[in-house]
Amino acid sequence: MKRGELGRVLALSCGLLILAPSAWLVADVHQPGRTEDKEIADLASPANVAQYVRDRFQIPETTKVDAEPVQHSRLPHFYQTVVTVDDGKQKQAINAFISDDAQCFALGSVFALGGASEADIIRCVREAAALPATAKVAVGAFTGTPFKNFLRSTVTVEVGTKAQKGELFITRDRRVGILGLALPFRRDFVEQLIDTKNQPSIGAAQAPVTIVEYADLECPGCAAFQRFLETEFLPKYKSKVRIVFKEFPLSFHEWSTTAAVANECAYQIDAATFFGYRSMIFGNQTTISAANARERLLGLGEQAGLNRTRLSSCLDSEASLGRIEASRKEAQILGISKTPTFFVNGRMVIGPSETTFYKIVDETLATASKQRTTF
């Protein structure tokens, strides 16, 4: 990991980088009281927390990541730990907070709210982000979140001609605020957030390991991983794994959304053609452009066994766009920003090497096997 990389990633994720120094992300490390909650202690063990941070921020194995045992925070509804990241050049100690149901993992500024009014919330945001007195702060209406105990709003901060937005989370009783990252933590909760019903997939429905892939059809890395899945991974694991495919076209790719619409159209027209059509799109990335995407996708669809007229109608009407938007929304909740991103029985894996992917799947299979023999 490059020097200070985690701090920069966190600051960028907060959306207030130009206004708030990154120091508040790594300072003020407290030592709260012990926890006697065994379930939380097990779910948020030092090893699990360290692995979670490593997975989420793609921290290489050469960088040491440690976490302290979770303890009661001074803030209601939260446990707290300290994560230490050491790349041999710089050591960072970072406060991390885990909600008392282990659904939410928070990094950034987690603070007590002095009151429930909008003025009180704005005052606390100013203090937490160390905003200058000249900054104008506005907090939008609060809405529900997948976290059962949290509400979400958008904070808009203006300093002179510069304006930025960030996310603000508060507990439903308005006692605690989070200005930073609020991410799903426990793996069974992550699995609940992912819709695997009526989704394109390959493999046995009852396989012990479910892998969910969020991919962009214009992404070269996704294409390379598709070849690996087809030629090596699936033949090796066979009925032991099920892969569910989710569309996550990136905004800077010119034809990826069009391709995603076409691929989801294939699933709606004839689900049996989905995987083969997907492979053809990946395999022909270099021949597809924004100018010829429609014709190339229709031609490849015919090769995959799809009726050209039905595919053309679905593609032109964007009849499958709702499925793609649902995947985008899901990805946002899960904190996905890169492709390919996988979830292996709820564990996030971003752009893995083939060796790493094998290792994680084998570990997950071993855990699943142990659980089956226990119950």
Secondary structure as a PSIPRED ss2 file (coil, helix, strand):
# PSIPRED VFORMAT (PSIPRED V4.0)

   1 M C   1.000  0.000  0.000
   2 K C   1.000  0.000  0.000
   3 R C   1.000  0.000  0.000
   4 G C   1.000  0.000  0.000
   5 E H   0.000  1.000  0.000
   6 L H   0.000  1.000  0.000
   7 G H   0.000  1.000  0.000
   8 R H   0.000  1.000  0.000
   9 V H   0.000  1.000  0.000
  10 L H   0.000  1.000  0.000
  11 A H   0.000  1.000  0.000
  12 L H   0.000  1.000  0.000
  13 S H   0.000  1.000  0.000
  14 C H   0.000  1.000  0.000
  15 G C   1.000  0.000  0.000
  16 L C   1.000  0.000  0.000
  17 L C   1.000  0.000  0.000
  18 I C   1.000  0.000  0.000
  19 L C   1.000  0.000  0.000
  20 A C   1.000  0.000  0.000
  21 P C   1.000  0.000  0.000
  22 S H   0.000  1.000  0.000
  23 A H   0.000  1.000  0.000
  24 W H   0.000  1.000  0.000
  25 L H   0.000  1.000  0.000
  26 V C   1.000  0.000  0.000
  27 A C   1.000  0.000  0.000
  28 D C   1.000  0.000  0.000
  29 V C   1.000  0.000  0.000
  30 H C   1.000  0.000  0.000
  31 Q C   1.000  0.000  0.000
  32 P C   1.000  0.000  0.000
  33 G E   0.000  0.000  1.000
  34 R E   0.000  0.000  1.000
  35 T C   1.000  0.000  0.000
  36 E C   1.000  0.000  0.000
  37 D C   1.000  0.000  0.000
  38 K H   0.000  1.000  0.000
  39 E H   0.000  1.000  0.000
  40 I H   0.000  1.000  0.000
  41 A H   0.000  1.000  0.000
  42 D H   0.000  1.000  0.000
  43 L H   0.000  1.000  0.000
  44 A C   1.000  0.000  0.000
  45 S C   1.000  0.000  0.000
  46 P H   0.000  1.000  0.000
  47 A H   0.000  1.000  0.000
  48 N H   0.000  1.000  0.000
  49 V H   0.000  1.000  0.000
  50 A H   0.000  1.000  0.000
  51 Q H   0.000  1.000  0.000
  52 Y H   0.000  1.000  0.000
  53 V H   0.000  1.000  0.000
  54 R H   0.000  1.000  0.000
  55 D H   0.000  1.000  0.000
  56 R H   0.000  1.000  0.000
  57 F C   1.000  0.000  0.000
  58 Q C   1.000  0.000  0.000
  59 I C   1.000  0.000  0.000
  60 P C   1.000  0.000  0.000
  61 E C   1.000  0.000  0.000
  62 T C   1.000  0.000  0.000
  63 T C   1.000  0.000  0.000
  64 K E   0.000  0.000  1.000
  65 V E   0.000  0.000  1.000
  66 D E   0.000  0.000  1.000
  67 A E   0.000  0.000  1.000
  68 E C   1.000  0.000  0.000
  69 P C   1.000  0.000  0.000
  70 V C   1.000  0.000  0.000
  71 Q E   0.000  0.000  1.000
  72 H E   0.000  0.000  1.000
  73 S C   1.000  0.000  0.000
  74 R C   1.000  0.000  0.000
  75 L C   1.000  0.000  0.000
  76 P C   1.000  0.000  0.000
  77 H C   1.000  0.000  0.000
  78 F E   0.000  0.000  1.000
  79 Y E   0.000  0.000  1.000
  80 Q E   0.000  0.000  1.000
  81 T E   0.000  0.000  1.000
  82 V E   0.000  0.000  1.000
  83 V E   0.000  0.000  1.000
  84 T E   0.000  0.000  1.000
  85 V E   0.000  0.000  1.000
  86 D E   0.000  0.000  1.000
  87 D C   1.000  0.000  0.000
  88 G C   1.000  0.000  0.000
  89 K C   1.000  0.000  0.000
  90 Q C   1.000  0.000  0.000
  91 K E   0.000  0.000  1.000
  92 Q E   0.000  0.000  1.000
  93 A E   0.000  0.000  1.000
  94 I E   0.000  0.000  1.000
  95 N E   0.000  0.000  1.000
  96 A E   0.000  0.000  1.000
  97 F E   0.000  0.000  1.000
  98 I E   0.000  0.000  1.000
  99 S E   0.000  0.000  1.000
 100 D C   1.000  0.000  0.000
 101 D C   1.000  0.000  0.000
 102 A C   1.000  0.000  0.000
 103 Q C   1.000  0.000  0.000
 104 C E   0.000  0.000  1.000
 105 F E   0.000  0.000  1.000
 106 A E   0.000  0.000  1.000
 107 L E   0.000  0.000  1.000
 108 G E   0.000  0.000  1.000
 109 S E   0.000  0.000  1.000
 110 V E   0.000  0.000  1.000
 111 F E   0.000  0.000  1.000
 112 A E   0.000  0.000  1.000
 113 L C   1.000  0.000  0.000
 114 G C   1.000  0.000  0.000
 115 G C   1.000  0.000  0.000
 116 A C   1.000  0.000  0.000
 117 S C   1.000  0.000  0.000
 118 E H   0.000  1.000  0.000
 119 A H   0.000  1.000  0.000
 120 D H   0.000  1.000  0.000
 121 I H   0.000  1.000  0.000
 122 I H   0.000  1.000  0.000
 123 R H   0.000  1.000  0.000
 124 C H   0.000  1.000  0.000
 125 V H   0.000  1.000  0.000
 126 R H   0.000  1.000  0.000
 127 E H   0.000  1.000  0.000
 128 A H   0.000  1.000  0.000
 129 A H   0.000  1.000  0.000
 130 A C   1.000  0.000  0.000
 131 L C   1.000  0.000  0.000
 132 P C   1.000  0.000  0.000
 133 A C   1.000  0.000  0.000
 134 T C   1.000  0.000  0.000
 135 A C   1.000  0.000  0.000
 136 K E   0.000  0.000  1.000
 137 V E   0.000  0.000  1.000
 138 A E   0.000  0.000  1.000
 139 V E   0.000  0.000  1.000
 140 G C   1.000  0.000  0.000
 141 A C   1.000  0.000  0.000
 142 F C   1.000  0.000  0.000
 143 T E   0.000  0.000  1.000
 144 G E   0.000  0.000  1.000
 145 T C   1.000  0.000  0.000
 146 P C   1.000  0.000  0.000
 147 F C   1.000  0.000  0.000
 148 K C   1.000  0.000  0.000
 149 N C   1.000  0.000  0.000
 150 F E   0.000  0.000  1.000
 151 L E   0.000  0.000  1.000
 152 R E   0.000  0.000  1.000
 153 S E   0.000  0.000  1.000
 154 T E   0.000  0.000  1.000
 155 V E   0.000  0.000  1.000
 156 T E   0.000  0.000  1.000
 157 V E   0.000  0.000  1.000
 158 E E   0.000  0.000  1.000
 159 V E   0.000  0.000  1.000
 160 G C   1.000  0.000  0.000
 161 T C   1.000  0.000  0.000
 162 K E   0.000  0.000  1.000
 163 A E   0.000  0.000  1.000
 164 Q E   0.000  0.000  1.000
 165 K E   0.000  0.000  1.000
 166 G E   0.000  0.000  1.000
 167 E E   0.000  0.000  1.000
 168 L E   0.000  0.000  1.000
 169 F E   0.000  0.000  1.000
 170 I E   0.000  0.000  1.000
 171 T E   0.000  0.000  1.000
 172 R C   1.000  0.000  0.000
 173 D C   1.000  0.000  0.000
 174 R C   1.000  0.000  0.000
 175 R C   1.000  0.000  0.000
 176 V E   0.000  0.000  1.000
 177 G E   0.000  0.000  1.000
 178 I E   0.000  0.000  1.000
 179 L E   0.000  0.000  1.000
 180 G E   0.000  0.000  1.000
 181 L E   0.000  0.000  1.000
 182 A E   0.000  0.000  1.000
 183 L E   0.000  0.000  1.000
 184 P E   0.000  0.000  1.000
 185 F C   1.000  0.000  0.000
 186 R C   1.000  0.000  0.000
 187 R H   0.000  1.000  0.000
 188 D H   0.000  1.000  0.000
 189 F H   0.000  1.000  0.000
 190 V H   0.000  1.000  0.000
 191 E H   0.000  1.000  0.000
 192 Q H   0.000  1.000  0.000
 193 L H   0.000  1.000  0.000
 194 I C   1.000  0.000  0.000
 195 D C   1.000  0.000  0.000
 196 T C   1.000  0.000  0.000
 197 K C   1.000  0.000  0.000
 198 N C   1.000  0.000  0.000
 199 Q C   1.000  0.000  0.000
 200 P C   1.000  0.000  0.000
 201 S E   0.000  0.000  1.000
 202 I E   0.000  0.000  1.000
 203 G E   0.000  0.000  1.000
 204 A C   1.000  0.000  0.000
 205 A C   1.000  0.000  0.000
 206 Q C   1.000  0.000  0.000
 207 A C   1.000  0.000  0.000
 208 P C   1.000  0.000  0.000
 209 V E   0.000  0.000  1.000
 210 T E   0.000  0.000  1.000
 211 I E   0.000  0.000  1.000
 212 V E   0.000  0.000  1.000
 213 E E   0.000  0.000  1.000
 214 Y E   0.000  0.000  1.000
 215 A E   0.000  0.000  1.000
 216 D C   1.000  0.000  0.000
 217 L C   1.000  0.000  0.000
 218 E C   1.000  0.000  0.000
 219 C C   1.000  0.000  0.000
 220 P H   0.000  1.000  0.000
 221 G H   0.000  1.000  0.000
 222 C H   0.000  1.000  0.000
 223 A H   0.000  1.000  0.000
 224 A H   0.000  1.000  0.000
 225 F H   0.000  1.000  0.000
 226 Q H   0.000  1.000  0.000
 227 R H   0.000  1.000  0.000
 228 F H   0.000  1.000  0.000
 229 L H   0.000  1.000  0.000
 230 E H   0.000  1.000  0.000
 231 T H   0.000  1.000  0.000
 232 E H   0.000  1.000  0.000
 233 F H   0.000  1.000  0.000
 234 L H   0.000  1.000  0.000
 235 P H   0.000  1.000  0.000
 236 K H   0.000  1.000  0.000
 237 Y H   0.000  1.000  0.000
 238 K H   0.000  1.000  0.000
 239 S H   0.000  1.000  0.000
 240 K H   0.000  1.000  0.000
 241 V E   0.000  0.000  1.000
 242 R E   0.000  0.000  1.000
 243 I E   0.000  0.000  1.000
 244 V E   0.000  0.000  1.000
 245 F E   0.000  0.000  1.000
 246 K E   0.000  0.000  1.000
 247 E E   0.000  0.000  1.000
 248 F C   1.000  0.000  0.000
 249 P C   1.000  0.000  0.000
 250 L C   1.000  0.000  0.000
 251 S C   1.000  0.000  0.000
 252 F C   1.000  0.000  0.000
 253 H C   1.000  0.000  0.000
 254 E C   1.000  0.000  0.000
 255 W C   1.000  0.000  0.000
 256 S H   0.000  1.000  0.000
 257 T H   0.000  1.000  0.000
 258 T H   0.000  1.000  0.000
 259 A H   0.000  1.000  0.000
 260 A H   0.000  1.000  0.000
 261 V H   0.000  1.000  0.000
 262 A H   0.000  1.000  0.000
 263 N H   0.000  1.000  0.000
 264 E H   0.000  1.000  0.000
 265 C H   0.000  1.000  0.000
 266 A H   0.000  1.000  0.000
 267 Y H   0.000  1.000  0.000
 268 Q H   0.000  1.000  0.000
 269 I H   0.000  1.000  0.000
 270 D C   1.000  0.000  0.000
 271 A H   0.000  1.000  0.000
 272 A H   0.000  1.000  0.000
 273 T H   0.000  1.000  0.000
 274 F H   0.000  1.000  0.000
 275 F H   0.000  1.000  0.000
 276 G H   0.000  1.000  0.000
 277 Y H   0.000  1.000  0.000
 278 R H   0.000  1.000  0.000
 279 S H   0.000  1.000  0.000
 280 M H   0.000  1.000  0.000
 281 I H   0.000  1.000  0.000
 282 F H   0.000  1.000  0.000
 283 G H   0.000  1.000  0.000
 284 N C   1.000  0.000  0.000
 285 Q H   0.000  1.000  0.000
 286 T H   0.000  1.000  0.000
 287 T H   0.000  1.000  0.000
 288 I C   1.000  0.000  0.000
 289 S C   1.000  0.000  0.000
 290 A C   1.000  0.000  0.000
 291 A C   1.000  0.000  0.000
 292 N C   1.000  0.000  0.000
 293 A H   0.000  1.000  0.000
 294 R H   0.000  1.000  0.000
 295 E H   0.000  1.000  0.000
 296 R H   0.000  1.000  0.000
 297 L H   0.000  1.000  0.000
 298 L H   0.000  1.000  0.000
 299 G H   0.000  1.000  0.000
 300 L H   0.000  1.000  0.000
 301 G H   0.000  1.000  0.000
 302 E H   0.000  1.000  0.000
 303 Q H   0.000  1.000  0.000
 304 A C   1.000  0.000  0.000
 305 G C   1.000  0.000  0.000
 306 L C   1.000  0.000  0.000
 307 N C   1.000  0.000  0.000
 308 R H   0.000  1.000  0.000
 309 T H   0.000  1.000  0.000
 310 R H   0.000  1.000  0.000
 311 L H   0.000  1.000  0.000
 312 S H   0.000  1.000  0.000
 313 S H   0.000  1.000  0.000
 314 C H   0.000  1.000  0.000
 315 L H   0.000  1.000  0.000
 316 D H   0.000  1.000  0.000
 317 S H   0.000  1.000  0.000
 318 E C   1.000  0.000  0.000
 319 A C   1.000  0.000  0.000
 320 S C   1.000  0.000  0.000
 321 L H   0.000  1.000  0.000
 322 G H   0.000  1.000  0.000
 323 R H   0.000  1.000  0.000
 324 I H   0.000  1.000  0.000
 325 E H   0.000  1.000  0.000
 326 A H   0.000  1.000  0.000
 327 S H   0.000  1.000  0.000
 328 R H   0.000  1.000  0.000
 329 K H   0.000  1.000  0.000
 330 E H   0.000  1.000  0.000
 331 A H   0.000  1.000  0.000
 332 Q H   0.000  1.000  0.000
 333 I H   0.000  1.000  0.000
 334 L H   0.000  1.000  0.000
 335 G C   1.000  0.000  0.000
 336 I C   1.000  0.000  0.000
 337 S C   1.000  0.000  0.000
 338 K C   1.000  0.000  0.000
 339 T C   1.000  0.000  0.000
 340 P C   1.000  0.000  0.000
 341 T E   0.000  0.000  1.000
 342 F E   0.000  0.000  1.000
 343 F E   0.000  0.000  1.000
 344 V E   0.000  0.000  1.000
 345 N C   1.000  0.000  0.000
 346 G C   1.000  0.000  0.000
 347 R E   0.000  0.000  1.000
 348 M E   0.000  0.000  1.000
 349 V E   0.000  0.000  1.000
 350 I E   0.000  0.000  1.000
 351 G C   1.000  0.000  0.000
 352 P C   1.000  0.000  0.000
 353 S C   1.000  0.000  0.000
 354 E H   0.000  1.000  0.000
 355 T H   0.000  1.000  0.000
 356 T H   0.000  1.000  0.000
 357 F H   0.000  1.000  0.000
 358 Y H   0.000  1.000  0.000
 359 K H   0.000  1.000  0.000
 360 I H   0.000  1.000  0.000
 361 V H   0.000  1.000  0.000
 362 D H   0.000  1.000  0.000
 363 E H   0.000  1.000  0.000
 364 T H   0.000  1.000  0.000
 365 L H   0.000  1.000  0.000
 366 A H   0.000  1.000  0.000
 367 T H   0.000  1.000  0.000
 368 A H   0.000  1.000  0.000
 369 S H   0.000  1.000  0.000
 370 K H   0.000  1.000  0.000
 371 Q H   0.000  1.000  0.000
 372 R H   0.000  1.000  0.000
 373 T H   0.000  1.000  0.000
 374 T H   0.000  1.000  0.000
 375 F C   1.000  0.000  0.000
